[in-house]
């Protein structure tokens, strides 16, 4: 059985959420990180959201988390870093494949 993009992204972000929940960091930074994660994970209950919507939410998550929260003081463990790299790779893979447009002849 193949795991969908949506399932993979939700599983990875959920694992990262568990990692951050156990971290000993300032409460404000932790709250911001968990809020950002929760905003993304809200899509896990929506059956209507297709992969393009989930990819857009993942792209936003990667931007906010990577540019604002990690430089602000979140230092991930080895496992957390691996999760983060998988999330970034998944985000990049969707951006690459979504830009490939099928070529069609009009005739």
Secondary structure, DSSP 8 states (H G I E B T S, - for coil): ----HHHHHHHHHHHHHHHHHT----HHHHHHHHHHHHHHHGGGG-SS--HHHHHHHHHHHHHHIIIIITTTT----HHHHHHHHHHHHHHHHHHHHHT--------
